[in-house]
């Protein structure tokens, strides 16, 4: 064998049995940044969601809004309400309603645990993000407790203080004066 020469012929280098495809990264369609501002988040879950074809096409186009969304447990099933997935323009008369309630797919034990915590402590269930994972649409939901206005102001002041400290440290490292 010659140095620097590939021992395998080039025709067999890319066959399907020796080529392992890389995992596709998660493609985030929508985030609910408002939920992180308005609520104290306690626990999060990843749930599947039951959609029709035109909804999936609209999500692949990157169009959705989680702003007013919430979830509830009804009859042992979890439902997502007020999530806006706009109609897909190229769909025919079989298009979907933009704000219909959609079923979330979780294990029975997870649903029971969430329902218990919501009933005991007065928490609510909010969607945090909507994304594709391995070609399937997933929703990240969280148990949340509403913040008071002073909590929001306090959190904002803390973020601003840490940002100012980081900027001061960066200026000092660069040799600049305060």
VEXZA-291955 format. One record per residue: residue number from 1; x, y, z of N, C-alpha, C in turn. Coordinates in Angstrom, 3 decimals, padded with zeros to 6 digits, always signed. Atoms other than C-alpha are relative to their C-alpha. Layout:
<atom NUM,<X,Y,Z>,<X,Y,Z>,<X,Y,Z>>
...
END
This chain:
<atom 1,<+000.840,-001.176,+000.000>,<+000.000,+000.000,+000.000>,<+000.885,+001.239,+000.000>>
<atom 2,<-000.762,-001.233,+000.100>,<+001.257,+003.451,-000.860>,<-000.388,+000.938,+001.129>>
<atom 3,<+000.351,-000.949,-001.068>,<+001.456,+006.107,+001.876>,<-000.930,+001.088,-000.531>>
<atom 4,<+000.952,-001.049,+000.368>,<-001.405,+008.594,+001.795>,<-001.106,-000.479,-000.918>>
<atom 5,<+001.011,+000.553,+000.898>,<-003.545,+006.286,-000.330>,<-001.105,-000.637,+000.833>>
<atom 6,<+001.157,+000.560,-000.702>,<-007.049,+005.321,+000.821>,<-000.109,-001.484,-000.316>>
<atom 7,<+000.049,+001.434,+000.275>,<-007.287,+001.505,+001.249>,<-001.330,-000.454,-000.594>>
<atom 8,<+001.296,+000.414,+000.534>,<-010.982,+001.389,+000.309>,<-000.241,+000.677,-001.334>>
<atom 9,<+000.301,-000.650,+001.278>,<-012.095,+002.019,-003.243>,<-001.080,+001.066,+000.200>>
<atom 10,<+000.931,-001.123,-000.153>,<-014.046,+005.218,-003.713>,<-001.447,-000.377,-000.294>>
<atom 11,<+001.373,+000.386,+000.307>,<-017.094,+003.403,-005.040>,<-000.720,-000.524,+001.232>>
<atom 12,<+000.635,+000.573,-001.190>,<-017.715,+001.703,-001.688>,<+000.067,+000.933,+001.206>>
<atom 13,<-000.201,-000.883,-001.146>,<-016.889,+004.700,+000.490>,<-001.300,+000.545,+000.567>>
<atom 14,<+001.250,-000.616,-000.464>,<-020.453,+006.038,+000.721>,<-001.201,-000.936,-000.126>>
<atom 15,<+001.133,+000.918,+000.055>,<-022.613,+002.934,+000.792>,<-000.855,+000.146,+001.240>>
<atom 16,<+000.937,-000.243,-001.087>,<-025.623,+002.866,+003.057>,<+000.348,-000.750,+001.275>>
<atom 17,<-000.272,+000.753,-001.217>,<-024.285,+000.260,+005.512>,<+001.170,+000.549,+000.792>>
<atom 18,<-001.080,-000.562,-000.798>,<-021.173,+002.190,+006.484>,<-000.151,+001.511,+000.177>>
<atom 19,<+000.249,-001.433,-000.167>,<-022.670,+005.680,+006.381>,<-001.083,+000.188,+001.057>>
<atom 20,<+000.948,-000.262,-001.073>,<-024.340,+006.734,+009.625>,<-000.417,+001.463,-000.095>>
<atom 21,<+000.407,-001.397,+000.139>,<-026.439,+009.872,+009.143>,<+000.066,+000.726,+001.343>>
<atom 22,<-000.042,-000.834,-001.203>,<-025.977,+012.693,+011.621>,<-001.432,+000.293,+000.444>>
<atom 23,<+001.322,-000.337,-000.531>,<-028.936,+013.432,+013.883>,<-000.326,+001.441,-000.365>>
<atom 24,<+000.438,-001.337,+000.395>,<-030.906,+016.419,+012.647>,<-000.216,+000.842,+001.255>>
<atom 25,<+000.210,-000.827,-001.193>,<-030.793,+019.302,+015.139>,<-001.457,+000.444,+000.095>>
<atom 26,<+001.372,-000.453,-000.203>,<-034.019,+020.581,+016.645>,<-000.202,+001.324,-000.712>>
<atom 27,<+000.342,-001.239,+000.693>,<-035.654,+023.235,+014.488>,<-001.134,+000.661,+000.781>>
<atom 28,<+000.995,-000.688,-000.811>,<-037.474,+025.668,+016.762>,<-000.884,+000.838,-000.908>>
<atom 29,<+000.960,-000.744,+000.805>,<-040.633,+027.050,+015.168>,<-000.462,+001.242,+000.745>>
<atom 30,<+000.491,-001.136,-000.788>,<-041.895,+029.284,+017.997>,<+000.423,-000.154,+001.450>>
<atom 31,<-000.324,-000.034,-001.433>,<-040.866,+030.300,+021.507>,<-000.982,+000.943,+000.687>>
<atom 32,<+000.887,-000.847,-000.791>,<-043.055,+031.757,+024.226>,<+000.863,+000.730,+001.032>>
<atom 33,<-000.879,-000.739,-000.907>,<-040.654,+034.303,+025.732>,<-000.805,+000.705,+001.082>>
<atom 34,<+000.866,-000.678,-000.967>,<-043.555,+036.014,+027.472>,<-000.260,-000.890,+001.227>>
<atom 35,<+000.263,+000.919,-001.115>,<-044.162,+032.903,+029.600>,<+001.135,+000.042,+001.020>>
<atom 36,<-001.133,-000.058,-000.921>,<-040.662,+033.113,+031.078>,<+000.001,+001.303,+000.782>>
<atom 37,<+000.074,-001.287,-000.682>,<-041.345,+036.738,+031.987>,<-001.176,+000.045,+000.984>>
<atom 38,<+001.223,-000.103,-000.798>,<-044.868,+036.291,+033.405>,<-000.164,-001.087,+001.055>>
<atom 39,<+000.205,+001.143,-000.896>,<-044.467,+032.982,+035.284>,<+001.308,-000.465,+000.625>>
<atom 40,<-001.083,+000.787,-000.592>,<-042.202,+031.139,+037.702>,<-000.188,-001.416,-000.529>>
<atom 41,<+000.123,+001.329,+000.588>,<-041.537,+027.871,+035.861>,<+000.540,-001.029,+000.976>>
<atom 42,<-000.395,+001.012,-000.977>,<-041.382,+024.783,+038.057>,<+000.556,-001.256,-000.644>>
<atom 43,<-000.456,+001.237,+000.643>,<-041.092,+021.683,+035.848>,<-000.409,+000.045,-001.469>>
<atom 44,<+000.304,+000.011,+001.430>,<-041.003,+021.090,+032.099>,<-000.100,-001.424,-000.514>>
<atom 45,<+000.163,+001.271,+000.671>,<-042.050,+018.213,+029.852>,<+000.020,+000.232,-001.499>>
<atom 46,<+000.084,-000.010,+001.450>,<-041.718,+017.427,+026.178>,<-001.183,-000.873,-000.384>>
<atom 47,<+001.203,+000.732,+000.395>,<-045.012,+016.371,+024.598>,<-000.121,-000.004,-001.511>>
<atom 48,<+000.362,+000.032,+001.407>,<-046.015,+015.249,+021.156>,<-001.321,+000.720,-000.169>>
<atom 49,<+001.245,-000.719,+000.250>,<-048.951,+016.970,+019.502>,<-000.672,-000.597,-001.234>>
<atom 50,<+000.764,+000.549,+001.111>,<-051.714,+015.686,+017.221>,<-000.352,+001.145,-000.938>>
<atom 51,<+000.227,-001.049,+000.987>,<-051.820,+017.795,+014.042>,<-000.537,-000.605,-001.290>>
<atom 52,<+000.391,+000.416,+001.349>,<-053.346,+017.614,+010.574>,<+001.091,+000.463,-000.959>>
<atom 53,<-001.066,-000.255,+000.962>,<-051.231,+017.843,+007.424>,<+000.266,+001.463,-000.291>>
<atom 54,<-000.206,-001.419,+000.326>,<-051.818,+021.518,+006.671>,<+000.653,+000.745,+001.171>>
<atom 55,<-000.654,-000.623,-001.159>,<-050.733,+022.427,+010.223>,<+001.501,-000.283,-000.009>>
<atom 56,<-001.414,+000.356,+000.059>,<-047.448,+020.568,+009.811>,<+000.690,+000.816,-001.094>>
<atom 57,<-000.571,-000.796,+001.091>,<-046.858,+022.334,+006.475>,<+000.189,+001.451,+000.429>>
<atom 58,<-000.117,-001.376,-000.480>,<-047.536,+025.724,+008.104>,<+001.148,+000.118,+001.007>>
<atom 59,<-001.103,-000.024,-000.970>,<-045.109,+024.857,+010.930>,<+001.349,-000.126,-000.697>>
<atom 60,<-001.254,+000.117,+000.745>,<-042.424,+023.797,+008.440>,<+000.364,+001.329,-000.657>>
<atom 61,<-000.242,-001.334,+000.552>,<-042.833,+027.265,+006.912>,<+000.413,+000.976,+001.108>>
<atom 62,<-000.468,-000.809,-001.128>,<-041.987,+028.604,+010.407>,<-001.028,+000.973,+000.523>>
<atom 63,<+001.042,-000.924,-000.419>,<-045.327,+030.143,+011.268>,<-000.814,-000.598,+001.137>>
<atom 64,<+000.796,+000.398,-001.159>,<-046.856,+029.776,+014.743>,<+000.169,+001.041,+001.090>>
<atom 65,<-000.078,-000.918,-001.127>,<-047.570,+031.778,+017.890>,<-000.522,-000.698,+001.246>>
<atom 66,<+000.364,+000.638,-001.269>,<-047.664,+030.488,+021.474>,<-000.434,+001.013,+001.053>>
<atom 67,<+000.164,-001.087,-000.966>,<-048.434,+033.845,+023.122>,<-001.165,-000.231,+000.958>>
<atom 68,<+001.169,+000.169,-000.868>,<-051.942,+033.129,+024.452>,<-000.267,-001.454,+000.359>>
<atom 69,<+000.246,+001.421,-000.160>,<-051.523,+029.365,+024.673>,<+000.026,-000.467,+001.446>>
<atom 70,<-000.003,+000.684,-001.293>,<-052.267,+027.191,+027.673>,<-000.478,-001.421,-000.221>>
<atom 71,<+000.426,+001.394,+000.088>,<-052.910,+023.506,+028.327>,<-000.866,-000.324,+001.207>>
<atom 72,<+000.833,+000.465,-001.111>,<-055.480,+021.744,+030.468>,<-000.214,-001.495,-000.128>>
<atom 73,<+000.300,+001.426,-000.032>,<-056.247,+018.195,+031.515>,<-001.513,-000.134,+000.057>>
<atom 74,<+001.448,+000.169,+000.085>,<-059.753,+017.130,+030.522>,<-000.287,-001.467,-000.307>>
<atom 75,<+000.350,+001.401,+000.213>,<-061.006,+013.577,+030.944>,<+001.203,-000.915,-000.150>>
<atom 76,<-001.187,+000.842,+000.074>,<-057.547,+012.107,+031.426>,<+000.866,+000.264,-001.221>>
<atom 77,<-000.792,-000.367,+001.163>,<-056.226,+013.763,+028.243>,<+000.445,+001.440,+000.139>>
<atom 78,<-000.487,-001.366,-000.069>,<-054.158,+016.908,+027.871>,<-000.258,+000.690,-001.336>>
<atom 79,<+000.355,-000.776,+001.186>,<-055.307,+019.589,+025.425>,<+000.703,+001.344,+000.023>>
<atom 80,<-000.664,-001.291,+000.169>,<-053.484,+022.652,+024.116>,<-000.981,+000.968,-000.644>>
<atom 81,<+000.969,-000.989,+000.470>,<-055.658,+025.757,+023.652>,<+000.696,+001.284,-000.434>>
<atom 82,<-000.394,-001.348,+000.423>,<-055.208,+029.122,+021.898>,<+001.383,+000.100,-000.618>>
<atom 83,<-001.253,-000.085,+000.748>,<-052.029,+028.233,+020.025>,<-000.373,+000.292,-001.450>>
<atom 84,<+000.363,-000.453,+001.336>,<-052.173,+030.026,+016.693>,<+000.954,-000.588,-001.036>>
<atom 85,<-000.733,+000.516,+001.156>,<-051.013,+028.021,+013.673>,<-000.793,+000.461,-001.215>>
<atom 86,<+000.791,-000.565,+001.098>,<-052.092,+030.037,+010.614>,<-000.255,-001.020,-001.100>>
<atom 87,<+000.344,+000.910,+001.082>,<-053.710,+028.384,+007.630>,<+001.105,-000.023,-001.041>>
<atom 88,<-001.006,+000.188,+001.030>,<-051.418,+027.021,+004.952>,<-000.595,+000.435,-001.333>>
<atom 89,<+000.575,-000.601,+001.203>,<-051.930,+028.984,+001.732>,<-000.251,-001.005,-001.117>>
<atom 90,<+000.147,+000.946,+001.102>,<-051.430,+026.063,-000.661>,<-000.952,-001.149,+000.308>>
<atom 91,<+000.934,+001.077,-000.354>,<-053.882,+023.811,+001.197>,<-001.339,+000.240,-000.706>>
<atom 92,<+001.289,-000.101,+000.685>,<-057.250,+023.098,-000.376>,<-001.092,+000.300,+001.020>>
<atom 93,<+001.134,-000.235,-000.889>,<-060.682,+023.269,+001.224>,<+000.129,-000.768,+001.304>>
<atom 94,<-000.180,+000.788,-001.223>,<-059.406,+020.799,+003.864>,<+000.893,+000.702,+001.016>>
<atom 95,<-000.869,-000.745,-000.903>,<-057.464,+023.561,+005.651>,<-000.526,-000.051,+001.430>>
<atom 96,<+000.327,+000.111,-001.424>,<-057.477,+023.690,+009.460>,<-000.425,+001.350,+000.570>>
<atom 97,<+000.320,-001.230,-000.735>,<-058.863,+026.236,+011.933>,<+001.266,+000.451,+000.723>>
<atom 98,<-001.261,-000.518,-000.524>,<-056.070,+028.502,+013.185>,<+000.140,-000.195,+001.506>>
<atom 99,<-000.088,+000.082,-001.464>,<-056.910,+028.373,+016.929>,<-000.859,-001.130,+000.560>>
<atom 100,<+000.771,+001.127,-000.538>,<-058.439,+024.946,+017.473>,<+000.753,-000.625,+001.166>>
<atom 101,<-000.702,+000.667,-001.091>,<-057.682,+022.840,+020.543>,<+000.639,-001.262,-000.557>>
<atom 102,<-000.796,+001.103,+000.525>,<-055.023,+020.221,+019.935>,<+000.403,-000.933,+001.138>>
<atom 103,<-000.306,+000.997,-001.019>,<-054.350,+017.011,+021.815>,<+001.513,-000.139,+000.160>>
<atom 104,<-001.411,+000.228,-000.310>,<-050.977,+016.598,+023.542>,<+000.201,-001.462,+000.351>>
<atom 105,<-000.294,+001.411,-000.213>,<-049.343,+013.179,+023.710>,<+001.032,-000.152,+001.101>>
<atom 106,<-000.856,+000.273,-001.159>,<-047.900,+012.244,+027.104>,<-000.369,-001.362,+000.554>>
<atom 107,<+000.312,+001.253,-000.680>,<-047.698,+009.064,+029.145>,<-001.058,+000.256,+001.071>>
<atom 108,<+001.083,-000.110,-000.993>,<-050.618,+008.416,+031.498>,<+000.543,+000.465,+001.347>>
<atom 109,<-000.570,-000.382,-001.301>,<-048.382,+008.718,+034.578>,<+000.385,+001.477,+000.014>>
<atom 110,<-000.364,-001.420,+000.076>,<-047.115,+012.121,+033.397>,<-001.237,+000.884,+000.073>>
<atom 111,<+001.247,-000.780,-000.028>,<-050.636,+013.394,+032.784>,<-000.579,+000.026,+001.406>>
<atom 112,<+000.535,+000.061,-001.365>,<-051.769,+012.201,+036.227>,<+000.816,+000.857,+000.964>>
<atom 113,<-000.868,-000.794,-000.863>,<-048.757,+013.813,+037.913>,<-000.248,+001.496,-000.218>>
<atom 114,<+000.253,-001.413,+000.314>,<-049.360,+017.136,+036.127>,<-001.357,+000.422,+000.547>>
<atom 115,<+001.353,-000.337,-000.462>,<-053.088,+017.055,+036.936>,<-000.040,+000.151,+001.516>>
<atom 116,<-000.051,-000.098,-001.463>,<-052.389,+016.409,+040.634>,<+000.614,+001.319,+000.438>>
<atom 117,<-000.700,-001.224,-000.395>,<-049.948,+019.320,+040.853>,<-000.802,+001.247,-000.346>>
<atom 118,<+000.841,-001.148,+000.376>,<-052.304,+021.685,+039.026>,<-001.145,+000.158,+000.991>>
<atom 119,<+001.141,-000.065,-000.924>,<-055.213,+020.797,+041.316>,<+000.427,+000.345,+001.428>>
<atom 120,<-000.445,-000.242,-001.370>,<-053.188,+020.867,+044.568>,<+000.491,+001.425,+000.215>>
<atom 121,<-000.697,-001.248,-000.248>,<-051.179,+024.017,+044.116>,<-000.473,+001.172,-000.846>>
<atom 122,<+000.505,-001.110,+000.791>,<-053.165,+026.103,+041.663>,<+000.962,+000.477,-001.069>>
<atom 123,<-000.933,-000.352,+001.063>,<-050.536,+026.013,+038.927>,<-000.724,-000.016,-001.341>>
<atom 124,<+000.535,+000.059,+001.352>,<-051.150,+026.463,+035.223>,<+001.038,-000.649,-000.909>>
<atom 125,<-000.887,+000.663,+000.949>,<-049.657,+024.711,+032.201>,<+000.144,+000.908,-001.215>>
<atom 126,<-000.236,-000.903,+001.129>,<-048.048,+026.942,+029.572>,<+000.970,-000.646,-000.988>>
<atom 127,<-000.972,+000.483,+000.986>,<-046.305,+026.054,+026.294>,<+001.190,+000.946,-000.065>>
<atom 128,<-001.209,-000.822,+000.066>,<-042.703,+027.268,+026.132>,<+000.567,+000.068,-001.405>>
<atom 129,<-000.517,-000.017,+001.360>,<-041.627,+026.235,+022.655>,<-000.654,-001.100,-000.822>>
<atom 130,<+000.561,+000.925,+000.979>,<-042.811,+024.422,+019.551>,<+001.124,-000.274,-000.985>>
<atom 131,<-001.168,+000.299,+000.816>,<-040.145,+022.579,+017.549>,<-000.127,-001.365,-000.660>>
<atom 132,<-000.090,+001.290,+000.665>,<-039.338,+019.702,+015.208>,<+001.164,-000.770,+000.601>>
<atom 133,<-001.052,+000.882,-000.519>,<-037.363,+016.784,+016.629>,<-000.139,-001.331,-000.723>>
<atom 134,<+000.018,+001.225,+000.818>,<-036.516,+013.870,+014.325>,<-001.223,-000.043,-000.915>>
<atom 135,<+001.107,-000.064,+000.945>,<-039.202,+015.021,+011.904>,<-001.373,+000.076,+000.627>>
<atom 136,<+001.303,-000.072,-000.678>,<-041.966,+015.167,+014.512>,<-000.107,+001.304,+000.783>>
<atom 137,<+000.225,-001.254,-000.709>,<-043.519,+018.233,+016.100>,<-000.126,-000.288,+001.491>>
<atom 138,<+000.032,+000.144,-001.454>,<-042.944,+018.548,+019.847>,<-000.315,+001.352,+000.628>>
<atom 139,<+000.300,-001.199,-000.765>,<-044.163,+021.057,+022.420>,<+000.658,-000.149,+001.362>>
<atom 140,<-000.548,-000.007,-001.349>,<-042.248,+021.933,+025.561>,<-001.006,+000.738,+000.871>>
<atom 141,<+000.980,-000.616,-000.898>,<-044.782,+022.581,+028.318>,<+000.609,+000.097,+001.392>>
<atom 142,<-000.530,-000.195,-001.348>,<-044.162,+023.804,+031.850>,<-001.130,+000.254,+000.975>>
<atom 143,<+000.878,-000.378,-001.099>,<-045.976,+023.968,+035.149>,<+000.465,+001.362,+000.476>>
<atom 144,<-000.405,-001.370,-000.294>,<-046.024,+027.628,+036.048>,<-000.920,+000.635,+001.028>>
<atom 145,<+000.734,-000.795,-000.962>,<-047.089,+029.974,+038.817>,<+000.162,+001.458,-000.415>>
<atom 146,<-000.048,-001.388,+000.452>,<-047.964,+033.555,+037.921>,<+000.846,+000.884,+000.902>>
<atom 147,<-000.806,-000.952,-000.752>,<-045.570,+036.304,+038.958>,<-000.824,+001.240,+000.306>>
<atom 148,<+000.573,-001.301,-000.334>,<-046.662,+039.456,+040.687>,<+000.804,+001.074,-000.735>>
<atom 149,<-000.717,-001.048,+000.726>,<-045.666,+042.789,+039.145>,<+001.322,+000.346,+000.668>>
<atom 150,<-001.266,-000.309,-000.663>,<-043.032,+043.396,+041.814>,<+001.035,-001.083,-000.271>>
<atom 151,<-000.914,+001.076,+000.368>,<-041.527,+039.961,+040.989>,<+000.631,+000.290,-001.358>>
<atom 152,<-000.496,-000.297,+001.347>,<-041.222,+041.022,+037.350>,<+001.024,+001.125,+000.048>>
<atom 153,<-000.933,-001.127,-000.114>,<-039.563,+044.303,+038.298>,<+001.299,-000.450,+000.659>>
<atom 154,<-001.178,+000.508,-000.694>,<-037.190,+042.488,+040.668>,<+000.873,-000.824,-000.952>>
<atom 155,<-000.746,+000.831,+000.949>,<-036.190,+039.955,+037.982>,<+000.674,+000.872,-001.059>>
<atom 156,<-000.568,-000.910,+000.990>,<-035.634,+042.767,+035.479>,<+001.196,+000.752,+000.584>>
<atom 157,<-001.098,-000.710,-000.658>,<-033.453,+044.682,+037.972>,<+001.208,-000.918,+000.185>>
<atom 158,<-001.098,+000.957,-000.149>,<-031.375,+041.542,+038.665>,<+000.722,-000.226,-001.320>>
<atom 159,<-000.612,+000.205,+001.315>,<-030.802,+040.927,+034.946>,<+000.835,+001.211,-000.406>>
<atom 160,<-000.717,-001.214,+000.363>,<-029.791,+044.541,+034.428>,<+001.281,+000.146,+000.829>>
<atom 161,<-001.184,-000.101,-000.856>,<-027.377,+044.453,+037.399>,<+001.087,-000.972,-000.458>>
<atom 162,<-001.005,+000.965,+000.472>,<-025.655,+041.282,+036.156>,<+000.578,+000.430,-001.344>>
<atom 163,<-000.492,-000.477,+001.287>,<-025.405,+042.765,+032.664>,<+001.022,+001.120,+000.203>>
<atom 164,<-000.931,-001.097,-000.264>,<-023.741,+045.912,+034.061>,<+001.317,-000.514,+000.579>>
<atom 165,<-001.218,+000.577,-000.576>,<-021.276,+043.825,+036.101>,<+000.832,-000.656,-001.102>>
<atom 166,<-000.729,+000.653,+001.083>,<-020.361,+041.754,+033.034>,<+000.645,+001.024,-000.920>>
<atom 167,<-000.570,-001.041,+000.849>,<-019.836,+044.925,+030.991>,<+001.196,+000.660,+000.675>>
<atom 168,<-001.109,-000.616,-000.732>,<-017.628,+046.436,+033.705>,<+001.220,-000.918,+000.001>>
<atom 169,<-001.105,+000.955,+000.020>,<-015.514,+043.271,+033.889>,<+000.625,-000.034,-001.390>>
<atom 170,<-000.516,-000.002,+001.368>,<-015.214,+043.260,+030.097>,<+000.815,+001.244,-000.299>>
<atom 171,<-000.747,-001.244,+000.212>,<-014.119,+046.905,+030.047>,<+001.338,-000.043,+000.732>>
<atom 172,<-001.239,+000.056,-000.781>,<-011.543,+046.259,+032.780>,<+001.004,-000.940,-000.673>>
<atom 173,<-000.890,+000.936,+000.677>,<-010.156,+043.257,+030.877>,<+000.615,+000.613,-001.252>>
<atom 174,<-000.495,-000.647,+001.211>,<-009.800,+045.385,+027.750>,<+000.913,+001.188,+000.331>>
<atom 175,<-000.870,-001.084,-000.402>,<-007.917,+048.012,+029.757>,<-000.656,+001.377,-000.072>>
<atom 176,<+000.717,-001.266,+000.071>,<-010.608,+050.664,+029.495>,<-000.348,+000.460,+001.411>>
<atom 177,<+000.379,-000.558,-001.292>,<-011.503,+052.960,+032.378>,<-001.520,+000.015,+000.121>>
<atom 178,<+001.450,-000.086,-000.266>,<-014.955,+053.072,+034.015>,<-000.510,+001.404,-000.168>>
END
